[in-house]
Amino acid sequence: MREQPGLTPAEAGSPALERTEAEPWPTAEERPDQEAIEEDDEKEVDFSFLESPEPLPETPADFSFLDERVEPVETATREPSPEAEEAAPDVEPATEDDHIGVEPTEPGEGEDLDDRGADFSWLEEDLPPEEDERAEPVAPVVPAAPPRAPLPGDAGFRLREKPAIPAPDAPLPRVSFVERLRQGLSRSSNQLSGSITALFTKRKLDEDTLQDFEDILIQADLGVETAMRITDRLSEGRFGKEIAGAEVRRILAEEIEKTLDPVAQPLELDLEKKPHVILVVGVNGTGKTTTIGKLAAKLTRGGLKVTLCAGDTFRAAAVEQLKIWGERTGSEVVAKQIGADAAGLAFEAYDRAVENDSDVLIIDTAGRLQNKAELMAELEKINRVLSKREPDAPHTVLQTLDATTGQNALNQVEIFRNVSGVNGLVMTKLDGTARGGILVAIAAKHRLPVYFVGVGEGIDDLEPFKAKDFASAIAGTPLN
């Protein structure tokens, strides 16, 4: 576009002022007056028709043009120029030889597809196997980095090394019962071994030595009777001679085993009188409830059906603890509210054990001191009530003994035996602080069977009592 003289650039660029060379630009007189244009712009538009209450008449649409006949338009043809004809190459007409090697079409080939049926045979073909999109992509093999050359000693820097990841600790093998028994009796064993070594090192066996050795055995809670028997055995054929500490410990283990061997008996159950009633007694804190749970586990594993009676009605914790043991062992627990009559509960528990066809009924009792007459009288009442239901009940009365109590355990056994007819013992809490020698004194004095010993709180920490293992653990001698 060219600029016209007398026009501003805005006017020159306006589309309304563009003209071709064939159309001349209007003169100044022919151009509309600027003021008139502005007046037209200021005129108000009439929108009064919007306020008319009557709707405006609809004008029907005129589609008559559709009925008019459209005359075909002749297509103009263009004749090639003589120059184009001269430049075009000469093409020979097709001959029969041009179709050699071309297979003739089958009948119907090339015909309209509508004249023949559609071929859907491809639907019967087997589909190719689908690729598992969930398969994880194979990670590309990354070549290992070449080893880095060592840094010179005077480089002034060093590379931080990643800390080595420690291997997970392997589970510790379970310690055998004999080793746990040795650990539980280590206190008594260490005291005896140390005293024996100090007493018999470079010293001849005389009356003073034997008397000192007897005092050591009594202080170890082995009892006067056992101590005298051991010193007598030691003096035979060795009086006036030196004796090694190992020889003394060997004789000590043999004499303790002789004392304990008659009482190391298995618990015998008479299932001809079902249920076999086991009454568990003992002072406070000797582990009665825990022992009942462990014993129930042993019996149920042996195929016997067990019912538990929460006869310690003075402690809510004892009832809850026994219920937990009942769940662990699959045993039914008979319990009542706190403060209920223990004798009446034992009677109901016996009836319940008869109803559910239990082989064994184990009755827990409240812990009681042996010097409390009223509590011991209540224990007698439980025995009387059970005997009314079954003349021989309770068939077994187990007393639990705390291995840390020492000489006081002797008095406990004597009183409970007179009140409730204790006919079996269980030694508990052999946990490293035990004074296991008291069991030797009890066995020598009362001759009561010792059925089990406990070395922990676990369900498998109650094992049959074996005299040889116990004697070897106290004397500190190796097992043969």
C-alpha positions as CSV (number, residue, x, y, z in Angstrom):
1,M,0.0,0.0,0.0
2,R,1.2,3.4,-0.9
3,E,0.8,6.5,1.2
4,Q,-1.4,9.3,-0.2
5,P,-0.5,12.9,0.2
6,G,-2.4,14.7,2.9
7,L,-3.2,11.5,5.0
8,T,-2.0,10.6,8.4
9,P,-0.4,7.2,8.8
10,A,-3.5,5.9,10.7
11,E,-5.7,7.0,7.9
12,A,-3.4,5.5,5.3
13,G,-3.4,2.1,7.1
14,S,-7.2,2.0,7.5
15,P,-8.9,-0.8,5.3
16,A,-11.6,1.7,4.3
17,L,-9.0,3.9,2.6
18,E,-7.2,1.2,0.6
19,R,-7.8,1.4,-3.1
20,T,-6.4,-0.3,-6.1
21,E,-4.7,1.5,-9.0
22,A,-7.9,1.2,-11.1
23,E,-10.0,2.9,-8.4
24,P,-8.9,6.5,-7.8
25,W,-8.9,8.0,-4.3
26,P,-11.8,10.3,-3.4
27,T,-11.1,14.0,-3.3
28,A,-11.5,16.1,-0.2
29,E,-15.0,17.3,-1.3
30,E,-16.1,13.6,-1.9
31,R,-15.0,12.4,1.5
32,P,-17.7,12.5,4.2
33,D,-17.6,15.2,6.7
34,Q,-15.9,14.1,10.0
35,E,-18.4,16.0,12.0
36,A,-21.3,14.1,10.3
37,I,-19.7,10.8,11.1
38,E,-19.4,11.8,14.8
39,E,-23.0,12.9,14.8
40,D,-24.1,9.5,13.5
41,D,-22.1,7.8,16.2
42,E,-23.8,9.8,18.9
43,K,-27.3,9.0,17.7
44,E,-29.1,6.8,20.2
45,V,-30.3,3.4,19.1
46,D,-34.0,2.8,19.5
47,F,-34.6,-0.2,21.8
48,S,-38.3,0.7,22.4
49,F,-39.4,-2.6,20.8
50,L,-38.1,-4.4,23.9
51,E,-40.8,-2.7,26.0
52,S,-43.7,-3.7,23.8
53,P,-46.1,-6.0,25.6
54,E,-47.1,-7.7,22.4
55,P,-44.7,-10.3,20.9
56,L,-43.3,-9.3,17.6
57,P,-44.8,-11.1,14.6
58,E,-42.7,-13.9,13.4
59,T,-41.7,-13.7,9.8
60,P,-41.8,-17.1,8.1
61,A,-38.6,-18.2,6.6
62,D,-38.4,-18.3,2.8
63,F,-36.9,-21.5,1.5
64,S,-38.2,-21.1,-2.1
65,F,-34.6,-20.9,-3.3
66,L,-34.4,-24.6,-2.8
67,D,-36.9,-25.2,-5.5
68,E,-35.0,-23.3,-8.1
69,R,-33.2,-25.2,-10.7
70,V,-29.5,-24.8,-10.7
71,E,-28.1,-24.7,-14.2
72,P,-24.9,-26.8,-14.7
73,V,-21.8,-24.8,-15.0
74,E,-19.7,-25.6,-18.1
75,T,-16.2,-26.6,-17.3
76,A,-13.7,-24.8,-19.3
77,T,-11.2,-27.0,-21.1
78,R,-7.7,-26.0,-21.8
79,E,-6.0,-27.1,-24.9
80,P,-2.3,-28.0,-24.5
81,S,0.1,-25.6,-26.1
82,P,2.3,-26.6,-29.0
83,E,5.4,-26.2,-26.8
84,A,3.9,-28.7,-24.2
85,E,3.1,-31.3,-26.9
86,E,6.7,-31.1,-28.3
87,A,8.2,-31.6,-24.7
88,A,5.9,-34.6,-23.8
89,P,7.6,-38.1,-24.4
90,D,6.2,-40.5,-26.9
91,V,4.3,-43.4,-25.3
92,E,3.7,-46.6,-27.2
93,P,0.3,-48.2,-26.9
94,A,0.0,-51.3,-24.6
95,T,0.4,-54.8,-26.1
96,E,-0.3,-58.3,-24.9
97,D,3.4,-58.8,-24.0
98,D,3.0,-56.2,-21.3
99,H,0.8,-58.7,-19.3
100,I,3.2,-61.6,-19.2
101,G,3.9,-62.8,-15.7
102,V,0.7,-61.3,-14.3
103,E,-1.7,-64.0,-12.8
104,P,-5.2,-63.8,-14.3
105,T,-7.8,-62.8,-11.8
106,E,-10.1,-65.5,-10.3
107,P,-13.7,-65.5,-11.3
108,G,-15.5,-62.9,-9.4
109,E,-12.3,-61.0,-8.5
110,G,-12.6,-57.4,-9.1
111,E,-16.3,-57.5,-8.8
112,D,-18.2,-55.3,-6.5
113,L,-17.9,-56.4,-2.8
114,D,-21.7,-56.0,-2.4
115,D,-22.2,-58.9,-4.9
116,R,-20.6,-61.5,-2.6
117,G,-20.8,-62.4,1.0
118,A,-18.3,-61.1,3.6
119,D,-15.5,-63.4,4.7
120,F,-15.4,-63.7,8.5
121,S,-13.1,-66.8,8.7
122,W,-10.4,-64.7,10.3
123,L,-12.5,-64.7,13.5
124,E,-11.9,-68.4,13.9
125,E,-8.1,-68.1,13.8
126,D,-6.1,-68.3,17.1
127,L,-5.1,-65.1,18.5
128,P,-1.4,-64.5,19.1
129,P,-0.3,-64.9,22.7
130,E,-0.7,-61.7,24.7
131,E,2.3,-60.3,26.4
132,D,2.2,-60.0,30.1
133,E,2.1,-56.3,30.7
134,R,2.7,-56.9,34.4
135,A,6.0,-58.5,33.9
136,E,8.7,-56.4,35.3
137,P,11.1,-55.0,32.8
138,V,14.5,-56.6,32.8
139,A,17.0,-54.2,34.3
140,P,19.9,-53.5,31.9
141,V,23.2,-55.0,32.9
142,V,25.4,-52.3,34.2
143,P,29.1,-53.1,33.8
144,A,31.1,-53.0,37.0
145,A,33.1,-50.0,37.5
146,P,36.8,-50.5,37.1
147,P,38.8,-50.5,40.4
148,R,39.9,-47.1,41.5
149,A,43.6,-46.5,41.7
150,P,44.8,-46.0,45.3
151,L,45.3,-42.4,46.3
152,P,48.8,-41.2,47.0
153,G,49.7,-40.8,50.6
154,D,50.3,-37.0,50.3
155,A,47.1,-36.3,48.4
156,G,45.7,-34.2,51.3
157,F,42.3,-35.7,51.0
158,R,40.6,-39.0,51.3
159,L,37.4,-40.7,50.1
160,R,34.6,-41.4,52.6
161,E,34.0,-45.1,52.9
162,K,30.5,-46.5,53.4
163,P,30.0,-48.2,56.7
164,A,29.7,-52.0,56.4
165,I,26.2,-53.3,57.0
166,P,26.4,-55.8,59.8
167,A,24.8,-59.2,59.1
168,P,21.7,-60.0,61.1
169,D,22.3,-61.9,64.3
170,A,21.4,-65.6,64.1
171,P,18.9,-66.8,66.6
172,L,20.5,-68.1,69.7
173,P,20.2,-71.8,70.2
174,R,17.9,-72.9,73.0
175,V,19.9,-73.7,76.1
176,S,19.3,-77.2,77.4
177,F,17.4,-77.8,80.6
178,V,20.5,-79.2,82.3
179,E,22.5,-76.0,81.5
180,R,19.7,-73.8,82.8
181,L,19.5,-75.9,85.9
182,R,23.3,-75.4,86.4
183,Q,22.8,-71.7,85.9
184,G,20.0,-71.7,88.4
185,L,22.1,-73.5,91.0
186,S,25.3,-71.5,90.3
187,R,25.0,-69.6,93.6
188,S,25.1,-72.8,95.7
189,S,27.6,-74.4,93.4
190,N,30.1,-71.5,93.4
191,Q,30.0,-71.1,97.2
192,L,30.6,-74.8,97.7
193,S,33.4,-75.0,95.1
194,G,35.2,-72.0,96.4
195,S,35.0,-73.2,100.0
196,I,36.2,-76.7,99.1
197,T,39.1,-75.4,97.1
198,A,40.2,-73.0,100.0
199,L,39.8,-75.7,102.6
200,F,41.5,-78.7,101.0
201,T,44.4,-77.0,99.2
202,K,47.7,-78.3,100.7
203,R,46.0,-79.5,103.8
204,K,45.8,-83.0,105.3
205,L,42.4,-84.5,106.2
206,D,42.1,-84.3,110.0
207,E,39.4,-83.7,112.6
208,D,39.5,-79.9,112.2
209,T,39.3,-80.1,108.4
210,L,36.3,-82.4,108.6
211,Q,34.6,-80.2,111.1
212,D,35.1,-77.1,108.9
213,F,33.8,-79.0,105.9
214,E,30.7,-80.1,107.8
215,D,30.0,-76.5,108.7
216,I,30.3,-75.5,105.0
217,L,27.7,-78.1,104.0
218,I,25.3,-77.0,106.7
219,Q,25.7,-73.3,105.6
220,A,24.8,-74.5,102.1
221,D,21.4,-75.7,103.4
222,L,22.2,-79.4,102.8
223,G,21.1,-80.2,106.4
224,V,22.8,-81.7,109.4
225,E,22.0,-85.3,108.5
226,T,23.4,-85.0,105.0
227,A,26.5,-83.1,106.1
228,M,27.4,-85.8,108.6
229,R,26.9,-88.6,106.1
230,I,29.2,-86.8,103.6
231,T,32.0,-86.2,106.1
232,D,31.9,-89.8,107.2
233,R,32.2,-90.9,103.6
234,L,35.1,-88.5,103.0
235,S,37.1,-89.7,106.0
236,E,37.0,-93.4,105.0
237,G,40.5,-94.4,104.0
238,R,41.7,-90.8,103.6
239,F,42.2,-89.7,107.1
240,G,45.6,-88.1,107.6
241,K,46.2,-87.7,103.9
242,E,45.9,-84.9,101.4
243,I,42.9,-84.9,99.2
244,A,42.2,-82.9,96.0
245,G,39.2,-80.6,95.7
246,A,38.0,-82.5,92.6
247,E,37.8,-85.7,94.7
248,V,35.8,-83.9,97.4
249,R,33.3,-82.6,94.9
250,R,32.9,-86.0,93.3
251,I,32.1,-87.6,96.7
252,L,29.7,-84.7,97.4
253,A,27.8,-85.2,94.2
254,E,27.5,-89.0,94.8
255,E,26.1,-88.5,98.4
256,I,23.6,-85.8,97.3
257,E,22.4,-88.1,94.5
258,K,21.9,-91.0,97.0
259,T,19.7,-88.7,99.1
260,L,17.7,-87.3,96.2
261,D,17.3,-90.4,94.1
262,P,14.5,-92.0,96.2
263,V,12.3,-88.9,96.0
264,A,12.9,-88.3,92.2
265,Q,9.6,-89.8,91.1
266,P,7.1,-89.0,88.3
267,L,3.7,-87.7,89.0
268,E,1.3,-90.6,88.9
269,L,-2.3,-90.0,87.8
270,D,-5.2,-92.4,88.6
271,L,-7.6,-92.0,85.7
272,E,-9.9,-94.7,87.0
273,K,-11.3,-92.0,89.3
274,K,-12.0,-89.2,86.9
275,P,-11.2,-86.5,87.4
276,H,-7.9,-86.8,89.2
277,V,-7.9,-83.9,91.6
278,I,-4.6,-82.0,92.1
279,L,-4.7,-79.4,94.9
280,V,-1.8,-76.9,94.7
281,V,-0.8,-75.2,98.0
282,G,2.0,-73.0,99.2
283,V,2.9,-69.7,100.8
284,N,2.6,-66.3,99.0
285,G,5.0,-65.8,96.1
286,T,6.1,-69.4,95.5
287,G,4.7,-69.6,92.0
288,K,1.6,-71.7,92.4
289,T,-0.4,-70.2,89.5
290,T,2.5,-70.3,87.1
291,T,3.2,-73.9,88.1
292,I,-0.4,-74.8,87.4
293,G,-0.3,-73.3,84.0
294,K,2.9,-75.2,83.1
295,L,1.6,-78.4,84.4
296,A,-1.7,-78.0,82.5
297,A,0.4,-77.5,79.3
298,K,2.2,-80.8,79.9
299,L,-1.0,-82.7,80.6
300,T,-2.8,-81.4,77.5
301,R,0.2,-82.2,75.3
302,G,-0.1,-85.7,76.7
303,G,-3.6,-86.0,75.4
304,L,-5.4,-85.4,78.7
305,K,-8.3,-83.0,79.2
306,V,-7.8,-80.5,82.1
307,T,-10.1,-78.2,84.0
308,L,-8.7,-75.4,86.1
309,C,-10.2,-73.9,89.3
310,A,-9.3,-70.3,90.3
311,G,-9.4,-71.0,94.0
312,D,-7.3,-67.9,94.9
313,T,-10.4,-65.7,95.4
314,F,-8.4,-63.1,97.3
315,R,-6.4,-61.8,94.3
316,A,-8.0,-60.6,91.1
317,A,-4.6,-60.9,89.4
318,A,-4.4,-64.6,90.2
319,V,-7.8,-65.2,88.6
320,E,-6.9,-63.3,85.4
321,Q,-3.5,-65.0,85.3
322,L,-5.1,-68.5,85.5
323,K,-7.6,-67.5,82.7
324,I,-4.7,-66.6,80.5
325,W,-3.1,-70.0,81.1
326,G,-6.4,-71.6,80.4
327,E,-6.5,-69.9,77.0
328,R,-2.9,-71.0,76.2
329,T,-3.5,-74.6,77.1
330,G,-7.1,-74.9,75.9
331,S,-8.4,-75.7,79.4
332,E,-11.7,-74.6,80.9
333,V,-11.4,-72.3,83.9
334,V,-14.0,-72.2,86.7
335,A,-13.9,-68.9,88.6
336,K,-16.1,-66.6,90.7
337,Q,-16.0,-63.1,91.9
338,I,-13.3,-61.9,94.3
339,G,-14.0,-62.9,97.9
340,A,-16.1,-65.9,97.1
341,D,-15.9,-69.0,99.2
342,A,-12.9,-71.1,98.0
343,A,-14.3,-74.4,99.3
344,G,-17.6,-73.9,97.6
345,L,-15.9,-73.0,94.3
346,A,-13.8,-76.2,94.5
347,F,-17.0,-78.2,94.9
348,E,-18.5,-76.6,91.8
349,A,-15.3,-77.0,89.9
350,Y,-15.4,-80.8,90.6
351,D,-18.9,-81.0,89.3
352,R,-18.0,-79.1,86.2
353,A,-15.0,-81.4,85.5
354,V,-17.3,-84.4,85.7
355,E,-19.7,-82.7,83.3
356,N,-17.1,-81.9,80.6
357,D,-15.4,-85.3,81.1
358,S,-12.1,-83.9,82.2
359,D,-9.3,-86.3,83.1
360,V,-7.6,-83.9,85.6
361,L,-8.9,-81.1,87.8
362,I,-6.2,-78.7,89.1
363,I,-7.3,-76.3,91.9
364,D,-5.4,-73.2,92.7
365,T,-5.4,-71.9,96.3
366,A,-4.6,-68.6,97.9
367,G,-1.2,-68.1,99.3
368,R,-1.0,-68.3,103.0
369,L,1.7,-68.2,105.6
370,Q,2.2,-71.3,107.6
371,N,1.8,-69.3,110.9
372,K,-1.7,-68.0,110.1
373,A,-4.1,-70.4,111.8
374,E,-7.3,-69.1,110.3
375,L,-5.9,-69.4,106.7
376,M,-4.7,-72.9,107.3
377,A,-8.2,-73.8,108.7
378,E,-9.7,-72.6,105.4
379,L,-7.4,-75.0,103.6
380,E,-8.6,-77.8,105.7
381,K,-12.2,-76.9,104.7
382,I,-11.4,-77.3,101.0
383,N,-10.1,-80.8,101.7
384,R,-13.3,-81.7,103.7
385,V,-15.6,-80.3,101.0
386,L,-13.8,-82.3,98.2
387,S,-13.9,-85.5,100.2
388,K,-17.7,-85.2,100.5
389,R,-17.9,-85.2,96.7
390,E,-15.2,-87.8,96.2
391,P,-13.8,-89.7,99.3
392,D,-10.2,-89.9,98.0
393,A,-10.1,-86.3,96.7
394,P,-7.8,-84.5,96.5
395,H,-5.8,-87.3,95.1
396,T,-2.6,-85.3,94.8
397,V,-1.6,-82.3,97.0
398,L,1.3,-80.4,95.5
399,Q,3.3,-77.9,97.5
400,T,5.4,-75.3,95.6
401,L,8.7,-74.3,97.3
402,D,10.6,-71.2,96.5
403,A,14.3,-72.2,96.1
404,T,15.4,-68.8,97.5
405,T,13.8,-69.2,100.9
406,G,16.4,-71.5,102.5
407,Q,15.8,-73.1,105.9
408,N,12.3,-71.6,106.2
409,A,11.2,-74.1,103.5
410,L,11.6,-76.9,106.0
411,N,9.0,-75.5,108.3
412,Q,6.6,-74.8,105.4
413,V,6.7,-78.4,104.3
414,E,6.1,-79.7,107.8
415,I,3.0,-77.5,108.5
416,F,1.4,-77.8,105.1
417,R,1.9,-81.6,105.3
418,N,0.1,-81.8,108.6
419,V,-2.8,-79.5,107.5
420,S,-3.6,-80.4,103.9
421,G,-1.8,-83.8,103.5
422,V,1.0,-82.7,101.1
423,N,2.2,-85.7,99.2
424,G,4.4,-84.1,96.5
425,L,6.7,-81.1,96.0
426,V,7.7,-78.8,93.1
427,M,10.8,-76.6,93.5
428,T,10.4,-73.3,91.7
429,K,12.5,-70.2,91.0
430,L,15.9,-71.8,90.2
431,D,17.0,-68.6,88.5
432,G,20.6,-68.0,89.7
433,T,19.8,-66.8,93.2
434,A,18.5,-70.1,94.4
435,R,19.8,-72.0,97.5
436,G,19.1,-75.4,96.0
437,G,20.7,-77.2,98.9
438,I,17.5,-77.0,100.9
439,L,15.9,-79.5,98.7
440,V,18.5,-82.0,99.8
441,A,17.6,-81.3,103.5
442,I,13.9,-81.6,102.8
443,A,14.3,-84.9,101.0
444,A,16.4,-86.3,103.8
445,K,13.9,-85.3,106.5
446,H,10.5,-85.7,104.9
447,R,11.0,-88.2,102.1
448,L,8.4,-86.5,100.0
449,P,8.4,-87.1,96.2
450,V,9.8,-84.2,94.2
451,Y,8.0,-84.2,90.9
452,F,9.2,-81.1,89.0
453,V,11.6,-78.2,89.1
454,G,11.0,-74.8,87.5
455,V,13.8,-72.7,86.0
456,G,11.8,-69.8,84.5
457,E,8.5,-68.3,83.6
458,G,8.1,-69.9,80.1
459,I,5.6,-72.6,79.4
460,D,8.4,-75.2,78.8
461,D,10.4,-74.2,82.0
462,L,8.9,-77.0,84.1
463,E,10.8,-80.3,83.9
464,P,10.8,-83.6,85.8
465,F,13.1,-83.7,88.7
466,K,16.3,-85.8,88.1
467,A,18.5,-86.5,91.1
468,K,21.8,-87.0,89.1
469,D,21.4,-83.7,87.2
470,F,20.6,-81.8,90.4
471,A,23.4,-83.3,92.4
472,S,26.0,-82.6,89.6
473,A,24.8,-79.0,89.3
474,I,25.2,-78.3,93.1
475,A,28.6,-80.0,93.4
476,G,29.9,-78.5,90.2
477,T,31.0,-81.8,88.7
478,P,30.6,-82.7,85.0
479,L,27.9,-85.1,83.9
480,N,29.2,-88.6,83.0
